[in-house]
Amino acid sequence: MKRLAFFFLLLFTLPAVAQNDWQEALREWLTAEDMEESYGEELMEQLEELVLQPINLNQTSQEELETLPFLTAQQVEGLIEYLDHYHPIRSLSELQMVSTLDYQTRRLLQYFVVAGDERQPSVWPTMNDLLKDGNHHFTATGKIPFYEREGDRSGYVGYKYRHDVRYQYTYGRRIKAGLTAAQDAGEPFFADKNRWGYDQYHYYVQLRDFGRLEELNLGHYRVQMGLGLVMNTRFQLGKLATLQTMGRSQHALSAHSSRSANSHLHGLAATVRLSRHWRVTAFASHQAIDATLNDNGSARTLLYSGYHRTPTELEKKHNTQETDLGASIGWQQGTLHLHANAVYTHYDRPLEPLQNALYRTYAAQGNDFMNTSLDYGWNNRRWAFSGETAVNKQGALATIHTISARLSDQLSLMLLHRYYDKRYTAQHANSFREGSSVQNEHGIYVGGHWQPSRSWLVQGYADYAHFNWPRYLVSAASDAFDALLSAQYTKKRWTWNVRYHLHLKQHDNDAKTLIVNQTSHRLRMVIDWTASETLTLRTQGDGVIVNEAGANSRGLMVGQQARWQQRWLKVTGALAWFRSDDYDSRLYQYEPSTSYDFSFPAYYGHGIRYALMAQADIGRHLALAVKLGVTNYFDRTTIGTGLQQIDRSSQADLLVQIGYKF
């Protein structure tokens, strides 16, 4: 540890650059449930790409602004109207003149847009343009654990180190190409099924704005259509973030540049502008995926973890082939739009999930799946409406509609209704929901956003869902209720935030004779203090009480973060003490990390967590970031179970990242 401390002191003598400040603003969107669904990680990864390539407001379009997931339809419309009237803008301070943008959104927007050159680039750049104005970015990241898991001694076939490398070339926002190679801890490297080195490779080429060709993606990519009832392999916003966007629908293609092994397609996708009002998007994908097989060779379960650490996991690697074809044709006149969408999916093995439980009765089965939908919407400066209605091959229905009203510059309200038939299945659906899939759910959501002054922000939502058919761990019809209320006050150097979150869900009791309620109450209080231009402090307290059948489980966490920053140096430290009765009363705390690494871990039991991170720019081209994180438990002598078990009470990891730009 003394050597590590000396290494950090050495880093402090290097020049550094401030980065990832936008993560601090976005973390306020995320709840514990968002983390459980991994929404946060995918959201942060894709926004990281947008930060690296900010939108030039003097050359932008409505479609490009819609790629920013935190803007409402009214805010996009307000920005377009302002740009049409006052183009070009000279400074981002002009955003204060856009009445639909509140203070919080303007603060977040500054990380993703610039007021750049108003001259449009040539439609077809020359080779000299590509060489002269293109940018190259190489990043290598490694995670070094100072412990051994049970699987590292016997069970995992690879080394205990996680690492990945990324290369990306960009020419403005019009051309992006790159390669991401990733390896999880325990996976073979240049061995076994990974004889070509890394466990997974993601390559991509993305072209934008070449005449009528609005976008072309080759290699690995993601697709979103409408509100996600038939196709959404991009991130799905959580309930609080949905309130921020007021349920805006979106049609988008994006390159898949992250290390994530799931939620992407492989092949070709393109959007072509047929005329001023008509556009068509089409894609074709073929890829090998993981599956657990039945004795007859059919697929019992499709796997998306991406782990290939043991002989058993390696046997399941890429043992099934998936083909996807899809198209969307859309018409838009002003702020009115209508799209017709269709997606076909084929597996070379039939899906045959086990039928030994009621909740699996309507699980997807067979080789071929077809889903079609219509999505539609309209908005003006005050009102916005969007919806999508879909059917599968069996005629089962799924539908979702949102309506939002900007009643004044200070107050916005939103209503969302969804109905997903228990027989509805779509292999790539990812939409607003309480349950684990777009199936067997009927619910209504109401939310509000009130900013009476620049200092105050109050927002909250309530969501009720009914599940007509049994679900996992629930043997009959059940209900769920989710509500959140947040208040924030900002005054000069201080920001106070209080958030209360109530979540009620139902499941079988231990004897499976009765359905019981599990109610969790979570309270979070955060105080941010900008002590000076170089020092920022955050104090956070979290409490949770989970009640089930009259018994309570409690958890408490108190944390402190500090960030010291100068032009040539940025150092971030975090410390948290936690104590909880069990896993049900676990607690979460956001922790700053390196680029492309989003940290929002869960803690339970009794212990402390502390981390220290340094970020540096070495000259104009080279960047270095190092983070040491340690978790010490006071109530156990081992951490984890099975092959993940660590035979000690503390866990320390070192994360190292090197970036080179030219």
Solvent accessible surface area in square Angstrom, and as a share of the most:
residue,aa,sasa,rsa
1,M,141,0.63
2,K,183,0.78
3,R,213,0.78
4,L,24,0.12
5,A,54,0.42
6,F,136,0.57
7,F,72,0.30
8,F,7,0.03
9,L,112,0.56
10,L,93,0.46
11,L,6,0.03
12,F,52,0.22
13,T,98,0.57
14,L,46,0.23
15,P,57,0.36
16,A,3,0.02
17,V,62,0.35
18,A,35,0.27
19,Q,56,0.25
20,N,17,0.09
21,D,35,0.18
22,W,3,0.01
23,Q,4,0.02
24,E,33,0.15
25,A,6,0.05
26,L,0,0.00
27,R,17,0.06
28,E,24,0.11
29,W,7,0.03
30,L,2,0.01
31,T,9,0.05
32,A,14,0.11
33,E,52,0.23
34,D,4,0.02
35,M,26,0.12
36,E,86,0.39
37,E,76,0.34
38,S,57,0.37
39,Y,29,0.11
40,G,0,0.00
41,E,83,0.37
42,E,28,0.13
43,L,4,0.02
44,M,4,0.02
45,E,14,0.06
46,Q,25,0.11
47,L,0,0.00
48,E,9,0.04
49,E,19,0.09
50,L,25,0.12
51,V,38,0.22
52,L,60,0.30
53,Q,20,0.09
54,P,46,0.29
55,I,1,0.01
56,N,28,0.15
57,L,2,0.01
58,N,5,0.03
59,Q,54,0.24
60,T,27,0.16
61,S,50,0.32
62,Q,42,0.19
63,E,69,0.31
64,E,37,0.17
65,L,0,0.00
66,E,38,0.17
67,T,24,0.14
68,L,0,0.00
69,P,7,0.05
70,F,0,0.00
71,L,0,0.00
72,T,11,0.07
73,A,20,0.15
74,Q,6,0.03
75,Q,11,0.05
76,V,4,0.02
77,E,28,0.13
78,G,3,0.03
79,L,0,0.00
80,I,32,0.16
81,E,53,0.24
82,Y,28,0.11
83,L,12,0.06
84,D,108,0.56
85,H,141,0.63
86,Y,134,0.51
87,H,88,0.39
88,P,31,0.19
89,I,3,0.01
90,R,177,0.65
91,S,49,0.32
92,L,51,0.26
93,S,66,0.43
94,E,44,0.20
95,L,6,0.03
96,Q,114,0.51
97,M,137,0.61
98,V,6,0.03
99,S,49,0.32
100,T,7,0.04
101,L,6,0.03
102,D,27,0.14
103,Y,66,0.25
104,Q,18,0.08
105,T,0,0.00
106,R,50,0.18
107,R,87,0.32
108,L,5,0.03
109,L,0,0.00
110,Q,87,0.39
111,Y,68,0.26
112,F,1,0.00
113,V,1,0.01
114,V,61,0.35
115,A,33,0.26
116,G,29,0.28
117,D,69,0.36
118,E,71,0.32
119,R,178,0.65
120,Q,124,0.55
121,P,58,0.36
122,S,65,0.42
123,V,74,0.43
124,W,175,0.61
125,P,22,0.14
126,T,79,0.46
127,M,131,0.58
128,N,100,0.51
129,D,37,0.19
130,L,40,0.20
131,L,139,0.69
132,K,155,0.66
133,D,74,0.38
134,G,11,0.11
135,N,85,0.44
136,H,50,0.23
137,H,35,0.16
138,F,79,0.33
139,T,5,0.03
140,A,28,0.22
141,T,11,0.07
142,G,19,0.19
143,K,70,0.30
144,I,65,0.33
145,P,7,0.05
146,F,77,0.32
147,Y,10,0.04
148,E,81,0.36
149,R,34,0.12
150,E,63,0.28
151,G,0,0.00
152,D,35,0.18
153,R,112,0.41
154,S,78,0.50
155,G,34,0.33
156,Y,23,0.09
157,V,65,0.37
158,G,20,0.19
159,Y,153,0.58
160,K,46,0.19
161,Y,92,0.35
162,R,48,0.17
163,H,46,0.20
164,D,4,0.02
165,V,45,0.26
166,R,20,0.07
167,Y,81,0.31
168,Q,15,0.07
169,Y,34,0.13
170,T,15,0.09
171,Y,22,0.08
172,G,51,0.49
173,R,33,0.12
174,R,21,0.08
175,I,21,0.11
176,K,18,0.07
177,A,25,0.20
178,G,11,0.11
179,L,75,0.38
180,T,2,0.01
181,A,2,0.02
182,A,1,0.00
183,Q,2,0.01
184,D,21,0.11
185,A,24,0.19
186,G,0,0.00
187,E,2,0.01
188,P,3,0.02
189,F,63,0.26
190,F,132,0.55
191,A,46,0.36
192,D,91,0.47
193,K,95,0.40
194,N,4,0.02
195,R,165,0.60
196,W,195,0.68
197,G,0,0.00
198,Y,35,0.13
199,D,7,0.04
200,Q,25,0.11
201,Y,81,0.31
202,H,7,0.03
203,Y,105,0.40
204,Y,6,0.02
205,V,55,0.32
206,Q,4,0.02
207,L,43,0.22
208,R,41,0.15
209,D,89,0.46
210,F,16,0.07
211,G,37,0.35
212,R,140,0.51
213,L,46,0.23
214,E,28,0.13
215,E,23,0.10
216,L,33,0.17
217,N,1,0.01
218,L,69,0.34
219,G,6,0.06
220,H,18,0.08
221,Y,0,0.00
222,R,5,0.02
223,V,1,0.00
224,Q,23,0.10
225,M,2,0.01
226,G,0,0.00
227,L,21,0.10
228,G,0,0.00
229,L,0,0.00
230,V,2,0.01
231,M,0,0.00
232,N,5,0.03
233,T,6,0.03
234,R,15,0.05
235,F,14,0.06
236,Q,24,0.11
237,L,27,0.13
238,G,4,0.04
239,K,23,0.10
240,L,3,0.01
241,A,0,0.00
242,T,9,0.05
243,L,0,0.00
244,Q,12,0.05
245,T,6,0.04
246,M,14,0.06
247,G,7,0.06
248,R,34,0.13
249,S,12,0.08
250,Q,16,0.07
251,H,58,0.26
252,A,14,0.11
253,L,12,0.06
254,S,17,0.11
255,A,12,0.09
256,H,1,0.00
257,S,9,0.06
258,S,7,0.05
259,R,30,0.11
260,S,28,0.18
261,A,40,0.31
262,N,44,0.23
263,S,43,0.28
264,H,22,0.10
265,L,0,0.00
266,H,48,0.21
267,G,27,0.26
268,L,83,0.41
269,A,0,0.00
270,A,18,0.14
271,T,20,0.11
272,V,49,0.28
273,R,76,0.28
274,L,87,0.43
275,S,45,0.29
276,R,198,0.72
277,H,49,0.22
278,W,111,0.39
279,R,55,0.20
280,V,42,0.24
281,T,19,0.11
282,A,49,0.38
283,F,8,0.03
284,A,44,0.34
285,S,5,0.03
286,H,97,0.43
287,Q,24,0.11
288,A,33,0.26
289,I,18,0.09
290,D,16,0.08
291,A,0,0.00
292,T,25,0.15
293,L,57,0.28
294,N,25,0.13
295,D,158,0.82
296,N,109,0.56
297,G,27,0.26
298,S,2,0.02
299,A,0,0.00
300,R,87,0.32
301,T,66,0.38
302,L,25,0.13
303,L,57,0.28
304,Y,112,0.42
305,S,75,0.48
306,G,6,0.06
307,Y,96,0.37
308,H,9,0.04
309,R,38,0.14
310,T,17,0.10
311,P,81,0.51
312,T,81,0.47
313,E,41,0.18
314,L,7,0.03
315,E,127,0.57
316,K,54,0.23
317,K,15,0.06
318,H,92,0.41
319,N,31,0.16
320,T,0,0.00
321,Q,61,0.27
322,E,4,0.02
323,T,37,0.22
324,D,0,0.00
325,L,86,0.43
326,G,11,0.11
327,A,44,0.34
328,S,3,0.02
329,I,76,0.38
330,G,4,0.04
331,W,69,0.24
332,Q,43,0.19
333,Q,89,0.40
334,G,53,0.51
335,T,28,0.16
336,L,80,0.40
337,H,33,0.15
338,L,83,0.41
339,H,28,0.13
340,A,42,0.32
341,N,6,0.03
342,A,30,0.23
343,V,6,0.03
344,Y,71,0.27
345,T,3,0.01
346,H,61,0.27
347,Y,1,0.01
348,D,76,0.40
349,R,64,0.24
350,P,46,0.29
351,L,12,0.06
352,E,69,0.31
353,P,22,0.14
354,L,73,0.36
355,Q,94,0.42
356,N,117,0.60
357,A,33,0.26
358,L,102,0.51
359,Y,71,0.27
360,R,66,0.24
361,T,51,0.30
362,Y,64,0.24
363,A,33,0.26
364,A,23,0.18
365,Q,93,0.41
366,G,26,0.25
367,N,45,0.23
368,D,51,0.27
369,F,17,0.07
370,M,70,0.31
371,N,6,0.03
372,T,52,0.30
373,S,9,0.06
374,L,89,0.44
375,D,0,0.00
376,Y,49,0.19
377,G,3,0.03
378,W,110,0.38
379,N,18,0.09
380,N,58,0.30
381,R,99,0.36
382,R,101,0.37
383,W,116,0.41
384,A,11,0.09
385,F,77,0.32
386,S,10,0.06
387,G,0,0.00
388,E,0,0.00
389,T,46,0.27
390,A,1,0.01
391,V,59,0.34
392,N,11,0.06
393,K,117,0.50
394,Q,119,0.53
395,G,48,0.46
396,A,0,0.00
397,L,68,0.34
398,A,0,0.00
399,T,17,0.10
400,I,2,0.01
401,H,55,0.25
402,T,4,0.02
403,I,72,0.37
404,S,2,0.02
405,A,10,0.08
406,R,18,0.07
407,L,92,0.46
408,S,39,0.25
409,D,80,0.41
410,Q,80,0.36
411,L,56,0.28
412,S,21,0.13
413,L,81,0.40
414,M,7,0.03
415,L,72,0.36
416,L,3,0.02
417,H,67,0.30
418,R,0,0.00
419,Y,75,0.29
420,Y,2,0.01
421,D,19,0.10
422,K,53,0.22
423,R,106,0.39
424,Y,0,0.00
425,T,21,0.12
426,A,19,0.15
427,Q,46,0.21
428,H,32,0.14
429,A,24,0.19
430,N,30,0.16
431,S,1,0.01
432,F,10,0.04
433,R,36,0.13
434,E,37,0.16
435,G,9,0.09
436,S,97,0.63
437,S,53,0.34
438,V,9,0.05
439,Q,41,0.18
440,N,16,0.08
441,E,4,0.02
442,H,82,0.37
443,G,4,0.04
444,I,78,0.40
445,Y,0,0.00
446,V,74,0.42
447,G,9,0.08
448,G,17,0.16
449,H,16,0.07
450,W,119,0.42
451,Q,19,0.08
452,P,53,0.34
453,S,53,0.34
454,R,162,0.59
455,S,31,0.20
456,W,112,0.39
457,L,9,0.04
458,V,37,0.21
459,Q,18,0.08
460,G,13,0.12
461,Y,11,0.04
462,A,33,0.26
463,D,1,0.01
464,Y,94,0.36
465,A,0,0.00
466,H,59,0.27
467,F,1,0.01
468,N,95,0.49
469,W,64,0.22
470,P,13,0.08
471,R,58,0.21
472,Y,144,0.55
473,L,101,0.50
474,V,5,0.03
475,S,63,0.40
476,A,44,0.34
477,A,48,0.37
478,S,2,0.01
479,D,42,0.22
480,A,2,0.01
481,F,71,0.29
482,D,4,0.02
483,A,20,0.16
484,L,6,0.03
485,L,106,0.53
486,S,5,0.03
487,A,34,0.26
488,Q,25,0.11
489,Y,58,0.22
490,T,36,0.21
491,K,103,0.44
492,K,185,0.78
493,R,120,0.44
494,W,98,0.34
495,T,27,0.16
496,W,96,0.34
497,N,23,0.12
498,V,67,0.38
499,R,22,0.08
500,Y,83,0.32
501,H,10,0.04
502,L,38,0.19
503,H,17,0.08
504,L,46,0.23
505,K,85,0.36
506,Q,38,0.17
507,H,39,0.18
508,D,17,0.09
509,N,37,0.19
510,D,154,0.80
511,A,72,0.56
512,K,142,0.60
513,T,107,0.62
514,L,115,0.57
515,I,50,0.25
516,V,19,0.11
517,N,72,0.37
518,Q,21,0.09
519,T,23,0.13
520,S,16,0.11
521,H,67,0.30
522,R,39,0.14
523,L,76,0.38
524,R,35,0.13
525,M,104,0.46
526,V,6,0.04
527,I,67,0.34
528,D,24,0.12
529,W,87,0.31
530,T,56,0.32
531,A,27,0.21
532,S,43,0.27
533,E,171,0.77
534,T,42,0.25
535,L,57,0.28
536,T,37,0.21
537,L,48,0.24
538,R,27,0.10
539,T,58,0.34
540,Q,13,0.06
541,G,19,0.18
542,D,13,0.07
543,G,23,0.22
544,V,4,0.02
545,I,73,0.37
546,V,7,0.04
547,N,52,0.26
548,E,49,0.22
549,A,87,0.67
550,G,69,0.66
551,A,67,0.52
552,N,70,0.36
553,S,12,0.08
554,R,128,0.47
555,G,7,0.07
556,L,87,0.43
557,M,0,0.00
558,V,75,0.43
559,G,3,0.03
560,Q,67,0.30
561,Q,16,0.07
562,A,37,0.29
563,R,56,0.21
564,W,90,0.32
565,Q,45,0.20
566,Q,65,0.29
567,R,210,0.76
568,W,91,0.32
569,L,6,0.03
570,K,9,0.04
571,V,21,0.12
572,T,10,0.06
573,G,21,0.21
574,A,11,0.08
575,L,94,0.47
576,A,2,0.02
577,W,85,0.30
578,F,0,0.00
579,R,134,0.49
580,S,9,0.06
581,D,95,0.49
582,D,60,0.31
583,Y,110,0.42
584,D,62,0.32
585,S,0,0.00
586,R,36,0.13
587,L,2,0.01
588,Y,11,0.04
589,Q,11,0.05
590,Y,11,0.04
591,E,6,0.03
592,P,16,0.10
593,S,2,0.01
594,T,0,0.00
595,S,15,0.10
596,Y,29,0.11
597,D,29,0.15
598,F,29,0.12
599,S,19,0.12
600,F,19,0.08
601,P,44,0.27
602,A,41,0.32
603,Y,10,0.04
604,Y,85,0.32
605,G,8,0.07
606,H,34,0.15
607,G,0,0.00
608,I,44,0.22
609,R,36,0.13
610,Y,78,0.30
611,A,12,0.09
612,L,62,0.31
613,M,7,0.03
614,A,2,0.02
615,Q,4,0.02
616,A,4,0.03
617,D,41,0.21
618,I,59,0.30
619,G,55,0.53
620,R,222,0.81
621,H,81,0.36
622,L,62,0.31
623,A,33,0.26
624,L,28,0.14
625,A,6,0.04
626,V,0,0.00
627,K,13,0.06
628,L,21,0.11
629,G,3,0.03
630,V,8,0.04
631,T,8,0.05
632,N,36,0.18
633,Y,29,0.11
634,F,113,0.47
635,D,78,0.40
636,R,59,0.22
637,T,110,0.64
638,T,55,0.32
639,I,16,0.08
640,G,41,0.40
641,T,113,0.65
642,G,53,0.51
643,L,66,0.33
644,Q,78,0.35
645,Q,53,0.24
646,I,5,0.02
647,D,79,0.41
648,R,111,0.40
649,S,44,0.28
650,S,27,0.17
651,Q,47,0.21
652,A,15,0.12
653,D,18,0.09
654,L,12,0.06
655,L,11,0.06
656,V,36,0.20
657,Q,12,0.05
658,I,78,0.39
659,G,8,0.07
660,Y,89,0.34
661,K,100,0.42
662,F,113,0.47
